[in-house]
Amino acid sequence: MSDLKRVVPAVIAAFCLTAGVAMAGTLADVKGKGFVQAGVNGDLFGFGKPDEKGVWKGLDVDTARAVAAAIFGDANKVKFTPLTAKTRFTALQSGEVDVLTRNATKTLSRDTDLGLNFVQVNYYDGQGFLIPKKLGVKSAKELDGATVCVLPGTTTEQNVADYFRVNKMKMKPVVIENTAELSKAFFAGRCDCLTSDASQLAGIRAVAPNPSDYVILPQIISKEPLAPAVRHGDDQWMDIVNYSVLAMIEAEELGITSKNVDEMMKSTDPQVQRFLGVTPGNGKALGLDENWAYNIIKQVGNYGEVFERNVGVNTPLMIERGLNGLWTNGGLMYSPPFK
């Protein structure tokens, strides 16, 4: 047999194997290993951080747990990979994680150049400034000449540079890659202020030695729609992650909670019946069991429950719903019909 005759079958076989893997997609890979691998912050109180017992908690953590509940009927079938701002997108691109639920801002360049797809926003945010009260500053426009702690490779870094430039102020950046080390630098007095998403500032302040010694300035200098992300090229996986987030929002609007979801299964409302899988169709469309949304709400909760449990007014972060309220209450949380 000639070399060409030997090579061609091998090439065809390799192509078929690769095509088979591609056709199988992320859902099949996830089911094969038995869990969702989620990329999270790892050190941001309220969003992604293990507690003193090693149990992962946070709004982004619960988002990943919702995806696991949708797929497996078990919200605990998820493993967490802590990622820095610098490594988060590479980890997703390389396949190290199946989904990124790590306070990442959806932007045009990330949606295109990085080969990512962002799904439904799970937290609408904006960039702000955290300062020590003793600094006596009341406005971000009083920060001319300040040293500013900031994470590299983030929208935050560009936004703060733009803000100081537009307002004809000077700044001295203190760039540190890791959130925990950045916080230590700020609390140690290495910089006058720390800039990041306002939610992240609230999380950092919540674990300060004395939170009341610090204040978040009123100015919000950017739009930061934070959303889970997946890789380009797998529409089914994107749909599953997207509608896992939307299910929590839709449940809140329908008045379905983790506490009443079993009773709501008896509802005669067609919307509720379709949503909970009593009337079949949505599960089949996603390639999941018909009770996928029921499992999310029963085990994780609706969006309001997740928000209040992790970052709401009765937590150390003390964050109002604001833009993250339902559209019926003046917020931006709005789900398309589940039909």
VOGU-3710 file (C-alpha; in Angstrom, 3 decimals, decimal comma):
1> msdlkrvvpa> 0,000/0,000/0,000  1,387/3,459/-0,924  2,058/6,094/1,743  -0,850/8,148/0,353  -3,219/5,208/0,689  -2,083/4,754/4,288  -2,407/8,421/5,202  -5,835/9,210/3,723  -7,827/6,695/5,836  -6,018/7,886/8,948
11> viaafcltag> -6,859/11,517/8,177  -10,501/10,628/7,523  -10,696/8,648/10,767  -9,184/11,538/12,737  -11,607/13,985/11,131  -14,579/11,799/11,958  -13,442/11,446/15,571  -12,991/15,215/15,904  -16,343/15,868/14,242  -17,979/13,359/16,585
21> vamagtladv> -16,627/15,190/19,625  -17,760/18,523/18,209  -21,225/17,174/17,459  -21,469/15,685/20,937  -20,987/19,140/22,410  -20,502/20,463/25,911  -23,696/18,948/27,307  -22,543/15,433/26,418  -19,081/16,133/27,864  -20,596/17,455/31,091
31> kgkgfvqagv> -22,938/14,480/31,415  -20,053/12,137/30,714  -17,964/13,422/33,620  -21,000/13,848/35,871  -20,613/17,501/36,880  -20,369/21,078/35,611  -16,935/22,700/35,917  -17,561/26,370/36,649  -15,027/29,183/36,670  -15,678/31,588/39,560
41> ngdlfgfgkp> -13,979/34,442/41,392  -12,936/32,469/44,445  -12,355/35,414/46,750  -15,290/37,795/46,374  -17,719/37,729/49,281  -21,330/37,632/48,076  -20,487/36,414/44,588  -17,962/33,602/44,738  -16,070/32,508/47,830  -15,901/29,414/50,063
51> dekgvwkgld> -17,046/29,954/53,650  -15,123/28,899/56,757  -16,279/25,302/56,201  -15,151/25,283/52,580  -18,689/25,525/51,179  -18,866/27,692/48,069  -21,358/30,548/48,298  -22,361/33,585/46,285  -24,626/34,857/43,541  -22,315/33,577/40,787
61> vdtaravaaa> -21,924/30,266/42,617  -25,702/29,877/42,742  -25,879/30,650/39,029  -23,563/27,704/38,341  -25,573/25,537/40,717  -28,705/26,405/38,728  -27,063/25,063/35,559  -26,186/21,827/37,378  -29,749/21,509/38,694  -31,125/21,947/35,174
71> ifgdankvkf> -28,886/19,231/33,742  -28,614/16,672/36,521  -31,549/17,479/38,788  -28,878/18,029/41,442  -27,511/21,516/42,127  -24,502/20,027/43,917  -23,115/18,386/40,783  -20,798/21,300/40,106  -17,116/21,880/40,805  -15,576/25,310/41,107
81> tpltaktrft> -12,333/26,605/39,637  -11,200/29,917/41,184  -9,894/32,235/38,468  -8,260/35,651/38,429  -9,377/38,448/36,119  -6,346/37,658/33,968  -6,917/33,887/33,653  -10,727/33,695/33,511  -11,217/33,925/29,743  -8,270/31,692/28,878
91> alqsgevdvl> -9,652/29,005/31,178  -12,969/29,092/29,327  -11,385/29,200/25,874  -9,113/26,237/26,633  -11,935/24,076/28,008  -10,595/24,074/31,561  -14,078/25,185/32,615  -17,469/24,561/30,987  -18,978/27,889/31,954  -17,652/31,124/33,412
101> trnatktlsr> -19,783/32,558/36,215  -17,312/35,102/37,481  -18,475/38,752/37,508  -17,390/39,325/33,887  -18,649/42,323/31,917  -20,209/41,661/28,537  -18,456/43,791/25,900  -18,282/43,814/22,116  -14,640/42,755/21,945  -15,103/39,905/24,418
111> dtdlglnfvq> -18,158/38,717/22,510  -16,163/38,671/19,264  -12,356/38,690/19,539  -12,280/36,299/22,494  -14,690/33,826/20,917  -17,152/33,947/23,799  -20,928/34,121/24,082  -22,406/35,952/27,049  -25,863/34,857/28,178  -28,526/36,659/30,217
121> vnyydgqgfl> -27,061/39,228/32,610  -27,239/37,998/36,197  -26,136/41,306/37,758  -26,296/44,843/36,356  -23,434/46,834/37,802  -21,304/49,936/37,342  -17,797/50,955/38,345  -17,241/53,005/41,460  -14,611/54,015/44,027  -13,991/52,755/47,568
131> ipkklgvksa> -12,123/55,106/49,906  -11,288/55,378/53,607  -13,675/57,787/55,325  -10,722/59,568/56,885  -9,661/60,703/53,410  -12,538/63,194/53,590  -13,409/62,883/49,893  -17,075/63,243/48,920  -16,808/62,952/45,132  -14,674/61,022/42,662
141> keldgatvcv> -13,844/64,364/41,043  -11,815/65,198/44,152  -9,369/62,345/43,468  -6,897/64,317/41,352  -3,392/62,973/42,053  -4,674/59,922/43,938  -3,030/56,510/43,936  -5,610/54,003/42,699  -5,644/50,241/43,274  -6,939/48,418/40,175
151> lpgttteqnv> -6,976/44,935/38,638  -5,188/44,550/35,284  -6,802/43,138/32,152  -10,250/44,377/33,137  -12,743/46,923/31,838  -12,101/48,610/35,184  -8,524/49,485/34,239  -9,566/51,192/31,004  -12,607/52,900/32,526  -10,676/54,575/35,337
161> adyfrvnkmk> -7,979/55,789/32,939  -10,698/57,248/30,688  -12,493/58,862/33,633  -9,388/60,641/34,913  -8,437/61,734/31,411  -11,892/63,137/30,589  -11,972/65,033/33,891  -8,418/66,318/33,367  -7,126/64,655/36,521  -3,994/62,648/37,179
171> mkpvvienta> -3,748/59,288/38,905  -1,074/56,838/39,994  -2,262/53,277/39,343  -1,289/50,451/41,693  -1,866/47,359/39,557  -2,190/43,995/41,324  -3,506/40,859/39,592  -5,214/39,060/42,480  -8,387/40,416/44,129  -7,317/39,304/47,602
181> elskaffagr> -3,877/40,914/47,283  -5,439/44,060/45,819  -7,715/44,335/48,850  -4,783/43,823/51,226  -2,861/46,575/49,456  -5,796/48,961/49,796  -6,443/48,195/53,459  -2,707/48,523/54,154  -2,800/52,081/52,796  -0,784/51,496/49,618
191> cdcltsdasq> -3,387/53,447/47,634  -5,873/56,223/48,319  -8,784/54,427/46,706  -9,790/51,152/45,132  -11,833/51,112/41,935  -13,918/48,214/40,634  -17,537/47,239/40,030  -19,662/48,653/42,844  -20,804/45,150/43,805  -17,200/44,036/44,134
201> lagiravapn> -16,408/47,092/46,255  -19,318/46,176/48,539  -17,966/42,645/48,839  -14,473/43,891/49,638  -15,750/46,386/52,206  -17,866/43,671/53,869  -14,732/41,729/54,835  -12,680/44,773/55,860  -11,238/44,831/59,403  -13,754/47,607/60,152
211> psdyvilpqi> -16,260/48,067/57,270  -17,650/51,319/58,690  -14,261/52,967/58,117  -14,802/52,841/54,347  -17,297/54,420/51,974  -18,241/53,867/48,339  -18,432/57,212/46,525  -21,741/58,021/44,771  -20,307/58,310/41,250  -20,836/55,342/38,915
221> iskeplapav> -18,561/55,815/35,905  -19,496/52,920/33,623  -22,017/50,292/32,586  -21,034/46,792/33,708  -23,558/44,139/32,665  -22,142/41,055/34,389  -23,103/37,777/32,764  -22,079/34,120/32,568  -20,106/33,212/29,452  -19,631/30,120/27,286
231> rhgddqwmdi> -17,503/29,338/24,245  -18,591/30,134/20,706  -19,849/27,237/18,614  -22,201/25,305/20,898  -25,682/26,765/20,641  -27,355/24,093/22,759  -24,995/24,689/25,670  -25,481/28,449/25,374  -29,274/27,955/25,417  -29,067/25,783/28,543
241> vnysvlamie> -26,927/28,269/30,483  -28,973/31,218/29,222  -32,339/29,746/30,181  -31,031/28,536/33,531  -30,470/32,188/34,442  -33,747/33,269/32,850  -35,647/30,550/34,729  -34,776/32,182/38,050  -35,994/35,552/36,758  -39,194/34,109/35,267
251> aeelgitskn> -39,945/32,224/38,485  -39,765/35,412/40,517  -42,152/37,153/38,142  -44,570/34,210/38,319  -44,394/34,213/42,123  -42,746/30,796/42,279  -40,249/30,301/45,109  -38,245/27,417/46,529  -40,820/27,205/49,311  -44,012/27,137/47,222
261> vdemmkstdp> -42,822/25,430/44,018  -44,358/22,070/44,969  -47,737/23,693/45,551  -47,373/25,662/42,303  -47,081/22,369/40,416  -50,855/22,113/40,970  -51,523/25,523/39,408  -54,018/25,746/36,539  -52,198/28,764/35,055  -50,916/27,705/31,596
271> qvqrflgvtp> -47,754/29,826/32,021  -46,904/28,117/35,294  -47,696/24,675/33,867  -45,367/25,211/30,906  -42,648/26,700/33,077  -42,614/23,860/35,601  -42,883/21,146/32,939  -46,391/20,014/33,857  -47,159/20,829/30,232  -44,189/19,298/28,372
281> gngkalglde> -42,126/20,887/25,639  -39,520/23,244/27,086  -37,326/20,454/28,416  -37,307/18,617/25,096  -36,412/21,854/23,283  -33,305/22,251/25,469  -32,397/18,559/25,533  -33,207/18,336/29,245  -35,798/16,683/31,473  -39,133/18,476/31,574
291> nwayniikqv> -38,662/19,240/35,278  -35,408/21,161/34,691  -36,849/24,543/35,758  -38,606/22,987/38,762  -35,254/21,585/39,908  -33,588/24,995/39,647  -36,226/26,754/41,721  -36,620/23,941/44,260  -32,886/23,609/44,913  -31,495/27,100/44,224
301> gnygevfern> -34,447/29,498/44,317  -35,773/32,267/42,121  -33,631/35,295/41,272  -34,976/37,367/44,148  -34,153/34,625/46,638  -30,643/34,236/45,237  -30,063/38,004/45,283  -31,298/38,562/48,822  -29,481/35,513/50,196  -26,104/36,566/48,836
311> vgvntplmie> -25,917/40,342/48,388  -29,218/41,870/49,542  -29,993/44,493/52,157  -29,913/41,961/55,002  -26,411/40,734/54,131  -23,110/42,462/54,969  -23,115/43,894/51,416  -26,456/45,674/51,996  -27,206/46,099/48,269  -30,628/47,343/47,130
321> rglnglwtng> -32,234/45,608/44,140  -32,126/48,752/41,968  -31,412/47,827/38,341  -31,481/44,179/39,377  -35,140/44,348/40,289  -37,822/42,884/38,043  -38,951/45,032/35,124  -42,355/45,216/36,810  -40,652/47,037/39,702  -38,571/49,420/37,606
331> glmysppfk> -35,549/47,132/37,226  -33,962/45,514/34,187  -34,635/41,842/34,960  -36,953/40,649/32,191  -37,444/37,172/30,806  -38,854/36,169/27,419  -41,874/33,816/27,461  -41,209/30,173/28,345  -43,129/28,655/25,443
//
